[in-house]
């Protein structure tokens, strides 16, 4: 997928100033260093990228893997056997940070036995100054620390570490920079995430993302279209357009363009079968976008529309900038335009000041909307956000009780909503051999529901008709419809 032939770059010459040529220079240089290290070890050196968090991170990890493979590392799924381990971190919840510290402790033991081992940390967690200070003090064995804004510099940072033999830390507070045409190694051959924008301007009071991902910046539509065309040429039939809030795409462009207009351009790409996107902020979901979804032949019948709370009072404290009434009106509009739409959501329980009445408002929204599924979270205090210093933090036992009640209701409704497709034939994109039964294939319907059905590996990457026989709550058991 690269437009640059990195094999023609001479690492003995000085580094170019322009990107991405500069990074291909450092890929070539790192390749020379790695060759010497592999000869010393008497074997190829390996890497393992571990991703924590969202699909934006998953897409970033594909770029990290692509760069490491071009340098000459060979992928190794077991991080304790790998020579280069990198954690792409998340910091949305406190427990994500603790998991990283725990895993690092285990890696220290492994590194002592492997003189060739390097450990890198990147992603949202690294944008927190107190985290970097803790790593500098207590985790001196880490080799490389960088954040969300300069992932494109990965090869350059590797060379810096190889030459200096010391911990390298490169954290940018913010950036308006977007670097195109870097290597990427996709997890799936037939589908891919595509970043259309980076950062967030919403500043929800509970969320640390704007502080660690920076301000909104949109990619040029020409670059997005070019990337998707290349992906389709390489066998991709489904793309997931990624952004913290895709509905506000285009506002920072020199020639502003709405997300709906971008979707219409992507729809024209021949060979592309399916378009997904996330995440959509309710305050920015326009009538224009609903109309494009109504008329589209390629946009999947699934919309992830985070509500977070059903209480207008709590939504105001969260700085979500919509009310319960506005959200429900939006759902009505969407369902009127796209009757077969699958709606999913995010809900936070136990936000500071949440009363039983506020919680019952959330339950009311869940019952009225009847989501296909919902990601339910207990509020996690994140230092540096306005919500962290709010009074009336809700007692843990109260939060747990509400969370359990909400989860029970969500699951009950979901099992009813999802079962309506029983005995119908649906188009399914086959993704993989089933994890638990090698005679079954696993695929995904347009509405994002999983389907398991008997088949073989030759079906992977194809969209096939499947008759849905039995609903198991969040997935279906089906049978492939054979051509007569």
C-alpha positions in Angstrom: 0.0 0.0 0.0 3.0 2.3 0.2 3.6 5.0 -2.5 7.2 5.2 -1.5 9.8 2.6 -2.4 11.8 2.5 0.9 14.3 0.1 -0.6 15.7 2.9 -2.8 16.4 5.1 0.3 20.1 5.3 1.2 20.5 5.3 5.0 24.1 6.6 4.7 22.8 10.0 3.6 21.2 12.5 5.9 17.6 12.2 6.9 15.1 14.1 4.7 13.1 16.9 6.4 9.9 16.1 4.7 7.4 13.4 5.9 6.8 10.6 5.2 10.2 10.3 3.4 11.9 11.0 6.6 10.4 8.0 8.3 11.3 5.7 5.4 14.9 6.9 5.8 14.7 5.7 9.4 13.0 2.4 8.5 16.0 1.7 6.2 18.5 2.7 9.0 16.7 0.6 11.6 16.8 -2.3 9.1 20.6 -2.2 9.0 20.9 -2.1 12.8 18.4 -5.0 13.2 20.3 -7.1 10.6 23.4 -6.9 12.9 21.4 -7.7 16.0 19.8 -10.7 14.2 23.2 -12.0 13.2 24.4 -11.7 16.8 21.3 -13.5 18.1 21.7 -16.2 15.3 18.0 -15.9 14.5 15.4 -13.4 13.2 14.2 -11.0 15.9 10.5 -10.8 16.6 7.8 -8.3 17.7 4.5 -8.3 19.5 2.1 -5.3 19.5 -0.6 -5.4 22.3 -3.5 -3.1 21.9 -5.6 -1.7 24.8 -8.8 0.3 24.2 -10.7 1.5 21.2 -10.7 0.9 17.4 -8.7 4.0 16.9 -5.9 2.3 18.9 -6.4 -0.9 16.9 -5.8 1.0 13.7 -2.7 2.7 15.2 -1.4 -0.7 16.1 -1.7 -1.8 12.5 0.6 1.1 11.6 3.1 0.1 14.3 3.1 -3.5 13.0 3.6 -2.3 9.5 6.6 -0.3 10.4 8.1 -3.1 12.5 7.7 -5.6 9.6 9.3 -3.3 7.1 12.3 -2.9 9.5 12.6 -6.7 9.5 11.0 -7.9 12.7 8.9 -11.0 12.5 5.5 -11.1 14.3 5.3 -13.2 17.4 1.8 -13.4 19.1 3.3 -14.3 22.6 4.7 -11.2 24.1 6.9 -13.1 26.5 8.7 -14.7 23.5 9.0 -11.5 21.5 12.2 -9.4 21.2 10.3 -6.1 20.7 7.1 -5.7 22.8 5.0 -2.5 22.4 1.9 -1.7 24.4 -0.5 0.7 22.7 -2.3 2.0 25.8 -5.7 3.3 26.7 -6.5 5.6 29.6 -10.3 6.0 29.5 -10.6 4.0 32.7 -8.3 3.6 35.7 -8.2 -0.2 35.5 -6.7 0.1 31.9 -3.6 1.8 33.5 -3.3 -0.8 36.2 -3.4 -3.6 33.7 -0.4 -2.0 31.8 1.6 -1.6 35.0 0.9 -5.3 35.9 2.0 -6.6 32.5 5.1 -4.4 32.6 6.2 -6.1 35.9 6.0 -9.5 34.2 8.0 -8.2 31.2 10.8 -7.0 33.4 11.5 -10.6 34.4 11.5 -11.7 30.8 13.8 -8.9 29.6 16.5 -9.8 32.1 16.9 -13.1 30.2 16.8 -11.6 26.7 19.7 -9.2 25.9 18.0 -8.3 22.6 14.6 -7.3 24.1 13.1 -3.8 23.8 9.9 -2.6 25.4 7.9 0.3 24.0 4.9 2.2 25.3 2.7 4.5 23.3 -0.9 5.7 23.2 -3.3 7.7 25.4 -1.9 6.7 28.7 1.5 8.1 27.8 0.0 11.6 27.3 -0.5 11.8 31.1 2.5 13.5 32.7 2.2 11.6 36.0 2.3 8.3 34.1 5.5 9.2 32.4 7.0 10.4 35.7 6.1 7.0 37.3 7.6 5.1 34.4 10.9 7.1 34.6 11.1 6.4 38.3 9.9 2.9 38.7 10.1 1.2 35.2 13.6 2.2 34.0 13.8 -1.0 31.9 11.3 0.5 29.4 13.1 1.6 26.2 10.7 3.8 24.3 7.8 6.1 25.4 5.8 8.2 23.0 2.2 9.4 22.8 -0.8 9.6 20.4 0.4 12.6 18.3 3.7 11.3 17.0 3.1 7.6 16.2 4.3 8.4 12.7 7.8 8.9 14.2 8.0 5.3 15.4 10.9 4.3 13.1 12.8 7.4 14.0 12.4 6.8 17.7 13.5 3.1 17.3 16.7 4.3 15.6 17.3 6.9 18.4 17.0 4.1 21.0 19.3 1.7 19.0 21.9 4.4 18.8 21.7 5.9 22.3 21.2 2.7 24.4 19.0 4.7 26.8 15.3 5.2 27.5 13.8 7.5 24.8 10.8 9.7 25.7 9.1 11.7 23.0 5.7 13.2 24.1 4.0 15.9 22.2 1.3 18.0 24.1 -0.7 18.5 20.9 -0.3 18.7 17.1 -2.1 19.7 14.0 0.1 17.3 11.9 -1.2 14.4 9.9 1.3 12.2 8.1 0.0 10.1 5.2 1.4 7.0 3.4 3.1 5.2 6.3 3.3 1.3 6.3 0.4 -0.6 7.8 -0.2 -4.3 8.4 -3.9 -5.1 8.5 -5.3 -7.7 10.8 -7.9 -8.7 8.2 -7.4 -8.8 4.4 -11.0 -8.1 3.6 -11.9 -5.2 6.0 -10.0 -2.3 7.5 -10.4 0.7 9.8 -9.7 4.1 8.1 -9.0 7.2 10.2 -10.9 10.2 8.9 -10.1 12.5 11.7 -8.1 12.7 15.0 -8.7 14.3 18.3 -11.8 15.7 20.0 -13.3 19.1 20.8 -16.2 18.1 22.9 -14.7 18.0 26.5 -17.3 15.9 28.1 -16.7 16.4 31.8 -15.9 12.8 32.5 -13.6 12.1 29.5 -9.8 12.4 29.3 -9.7 11.8 25.5 -9.5 15.5 24.4 -6.5 16.0 26.7 -4.7 12.9 25.4 -5.8 12.9 21.7 -5.7 16.7 21.2 -7.9 19.0 19.2 -10.0 17.8 16.2 -8.2 17.7 12.9 -9.7 16.1 9.8 -7.8 14.3 7.0 -8.2 15.7 3.5 -11.0 13.9 1.7 -8.7 13.2 -1.3 -6.3 11.3 1.1 -9.2 9.3 2.6 -10.6 8.3 -0.8 -7.1 7.4 -2.1 -6.5 5.2 0.9 -9.9 3.4 0.5 -9.3 2.9 -3.2 -6.0 1.2 -2.5 -7.6 -0.9 0.2 -10.3 -2.1 -2.2 -7.6 -2.9 -4.8 -6.0 -5.0 -2.1 -9.1 -7.0 -1.5 -11.0 -5.0 1.2 -14.8 -5.1 0.9 -15.7 -3.3 4.1 -14.2 -0.1 5.8 -14.9 1.3 9.2 -14.5 5.1 9.2 -12.9 6.1 12.6 -12.9 9.3 14.6 -13.7 10.3 18.2 -16.7 12.1 16.7 -17.1 11.4 13.0 -20.2 13.6 12.8 -18.1 16.7 13.1 -15.7 15.7 10.3 -14.6 18.4 7.9 -14.9 21.5 10.1 -11.1 22.0 10.3 -10.5 21.6 6.6 -9.4 24.5 4.4 -12.5 23.8 2.3 -15.1 22.5 4.8 -16.9 19.3 3.9 -19.6 17.5 6.0 -19.4 13.9 7.1 -22.5 13.2 4.9 -20.8 14.6 1.9 -17.7 12.5 2.6 -19.9 9.4 2.8 -21.4 10.1 -0.6 -18.0 10.3 -2.1 -16.9 7.0 -0.5 -20.1 5.3 -1.7 -18.9 5.9 -5.3 -15.8 3.7 -4.9 -16.3 0.6 -7.1 -15.7 -2.7 -5.3 -16.4 -1.4 -1.8 -19.4 -3.3 -0.5 -19.9 -2.0 3.1 -19.3 1.2 5.0 -19.3 1.5 8.8 -18.4 4.4 11.0 -18.0 5.3 14.7 -18.4 7.1 16.9 -21.3 9.4 16.4 -22.0 12.2 18.9 -25.8 12.9 19.1 -25.4 16.7 19.2 -23.8 16.6 15.7 -25.9 14.0 13.9 -27.5 16.0 11.1 -30.6 15.5 9.0 -28.3 15.4 6.0 -26.5 12.4 7.4 -29.8 10.6 8.2 -30.9 11.2 4.6 -27.6 9.8 3.2 -28.0 6.7 5.4 -31.6 6.3 4.2 -30.6 6.3 0.5 -27.3 4.5 0.7 -26.8 1.0 -0.7 -23.4 0.5 1.2 -23.7 2.1 4.6 -24.4 -0.7 7.1 -27.7 -0.8 9.0 -26.0 -0.1 12.3 -25.5 3.1 14.2 -23.6 3.5 17.5 -25.1 6.5 19.2 -23.8 6.9 22.8 -26.4 8.3 25.2 -24.3 8.1 28.4 -27.3 9.0 30.6 -31.0 9.4 30.2 -31.2 12.3 32.7 -31.1 15.8 31.1 -29.7 17.1 34.4 -26.8 14.6 34.4 -26.3 15.1 30.6 -25.8 18.8 31.4 -23.3 18.0 34.1 -21.5 15.7 31.6 -21.4 18.6 29.1 -23.0 16.4 26.4 -25.0 19.3 24.9 -28.2 17.5 24.3 -31.2 16.6 26.4 -33.1 13.3 26.9 -35.9 14.7 24.7 -33.5 15.7 21.9 -31.9 12.2 22.0 -35.3 10.5 21.8 -36.4 12.7 18.9 -33.2 11.9 17.1 -33.9 8.2 17.5 -37.4 8.6 16.1 -36.0 10.5 13.0 -33.4 7.8 12.4 -35.9 4.9 12.8 -38.4 6.7 10.5 -35.7 7.1 7.8 -34.0 3.7 8.3 -36.6 1.3 9.8 -34.2 -1.7 10.0 -31.4 0.2 11.7 -29.6 -1.5 14.6 -29.0 1.0 17.4 -26.2 0.5 20.0 -25.1 2.8 22.7 -22.7 3.6 25.7 -24.1 4.2 29.2 -22.3 5.5 32.3 -23.7 4.5 35.7 -22.8 6.4 38.8 -21.8 9.8 37.4 -21.2 12.3 40.3 -24.6 13.5 41.6 -26.6 10.8 39.9 -29.8 10.2 42.0 -32.2 7.2 41.8 -34.5 9.5 39.8 -31.7 10.2 37.3 -31.0 6.5 37.0 -34.6 5.7 36.3 -34.5 8.3 33.5 -31.7 6.2 32.0 -33.8 3.1 32.4 -36.7 4.9 30.7 -34.5 5.7 27.6 -33.3 2.1 27.4 -36.9 0.9 27.4 -38.1 3.4 24.9 -35.2 3.0 22.4 -34.8 -0.7 22.8 -31.1 -1.0 21.9 -29.7 -4.0 20.1 -26.9 -3.9 22.6 -25.4 -1.4 25.0 -21.9 -1.0 26.5 -22.5 -0.2 30.1 -19.8 1.3 32.3 -19.4 2.2 35.9 -18.2 5.8 36.1 -14.4 5.9 36.4 -12.8 9.0 37.9 -10.0 10.3 35.7 -7.6 12.8 37.2 -7.6 16.0 35.2 -11.2 16.0 34.1 -13.9 18.3 35.6 -16.0 15.4 36.9 -13.1 14.1 39.0 -13.4 17.0 41.4 -17.3 17.2 41.5 -19.0 16.7 44.8 -21.6 13.9 45.4 -19.5 11.0 44.2 -22.0 8.1 44.3 -21.2 5.3 46.8 -19.8 2.1 45.2 -22.6 -0.1 46.6 -25.3 2.1 45.1 -23.5 2.2 41.7 -23.1 -1.6 41.7 -26.8 -2.1 42.4 -27.8 0.3 39.5 -25.3 -1.2 37.2 -26.7 -4.7 37.8 -30.3 -3.5 37.2 -29.3 -1.7 34.0 -27.4 -4.7 32.7 -30.3 -7.1 33.3 -32.7 -4.7 31.5 -30.3 -4.2 28.5 -29.8 -7.9 28.1 -33.5 -8.7 28.3 -34.4 -6.1 25.7 -31.4 -7.1 23.5 -32.4 -10.7 23.4 -35.9 -9.7 22.2 -34.8 -7.2 19.6 -32.1 -9.4 18.1 -34.4 -12.4 17.7 -36.6 -10.7 15.1 -34.4 -12.0 12.3 -35.0 -15.7 13.0 -35.9 -17.7 9.9 -34.8 -14.9 7.6 -32.0 -14.9 5.0 -29.3 -12.3 5.6 -26.1 -11.2 3.9 -23.1 -12.1 6.1 -19.5 -11.0 5.7 -17.5 -14.1 6.7 -14.7 -13.0 9.0 -13.0 -16.1 10.5 -13.1 -19.8 11.5 -15.0 -20.0 14.8 -12.8 -19.9 17.9 -14.6 -22.8 19.6 -15.6 -25.0 16.7 -13.4 -25.4 13.6 -16.4 -26.7 11.6 -18.2 -23.3 12.0 -17.5 -20.0 10.4 -18.2 -16.7 12.1 -19.4 -13.6 10.2 -21.2 -10.3 10.7 -24.5 -9.0 9.3 -24.9 -5.4 8.1 -26.5 -4.6 11.5 -23.3 -5.9 13.2 -24.8 -9.0 14.7 -22.6 -12.1 14.7 -23.6 -15.3 12.9 -22.0 -18.7 13.3 -22.7 -21.3 10.6 -21.2 -24.5 9.1 -18.7 -23.8 6.4 -15.0 -23.8 5.5 -12.1 -21.3 5.4 -12.6 -20.6 1.6 -15.6 -18.4 2.6 -13.5 -15.9 4.6 -13.7 -12.4 3.2 -16.9 -13.2 1.2 -20.4 -11.8 1.7 -22.7 -14.8 1.6 -26.5 -15.5 2.2 -27.1 -17.3 5.5 -30.5 -18.5 6.8 -30.7 -17.6 10.5 -32.1 -20.6 12.4 -31.7 -19.8 16.1 -31.0 -16.6 18.0 -28.7 -17.1 21.0 -29.1 -13.6 22.4 -26.2 -11.7 20.9 -25.6 -14.0 18.0 -27.2 -16.4 15.6 -26.7 -20.0 14.5 -27.4 -20.2 10.8 -27.0 -22.3 7.6 -25.3 -21.2 4.4 -27.8 -20.8 1.6 -26.3 -22.8 -1.3 -26.9 -21.7 -4.9 -29.4 -24.0 -6.6 
